């Protein structure tokens, strides 16, 4: 049984959430960082920034002000 299909469309890579989830599961943290950096994925960086280390710009500013007041 032969099916009619578009060969070019069959070879086209589909980019969707499920594929992205599978790709990210197989990456270590450095590969995932590089992947999102190349994609300029600002939302990912905002969601995954370690605020306990760097703090947010506002919290850093507040810490600076507290040091000056003491």
N, C-alpha and C positions, 0 to 999 in steps of 0.2 A: 504494500500500500504506500503510495507516494503522496506527500502533502505539498501543497503550494505554499511557499514561504519566500520572504524577502531576505536574501542572504546577507545583505548589508545591515538590515535591521537586527538580524539574529546575532551578528557579531558586535553590535553596539552595547557598550557597558551601561548598565542601569545604575544610577546612583540614588539610593533611597536609605531610609533610616535603618532598615534591617541589615543592609549590607554594611553600613557604617558601624553598626553595633558589633557585627562579626569581625570587622577589621580591627576595631579598637580592643576587642578582647584578646587578640593575638599579639598585641604590641606591649613592649615594656614601657616604663614611664618616659624614657628618653625618646623612643620612637613616636609615642603618642604626642609628646610635646612638639617634636619636629613636624609631625603631620599637621597639627593644628596651626603651627606657626606658618607653614607653607600655604595653608588654606586661608590665612588671615582671619581666623575664627575668634573674633573678639569676645563673643558670647561665652565660648568655652573657657577663655582665660578669666573672664569675670566670675564664672561659676566655680572655677578650680583654683583661684589664687589663694595662697595660704596666708590668710589675714593675721594668724597668730605670729607669723614671723615678720612680715613687712608692715602689717596694719594698713588701714585705708588712709588715703591722703588726709582726710579729716581727723582721724584718730592720731596720726603722727603729729599733726599740727597741734592738737590738744596736749599731747605729751610734751611737746616743746614749750608750750605756754606754761604748763605746770612746773617744769624745771626752772623757768625764769622767775615764776612767782615765789618759789621757796628761797 
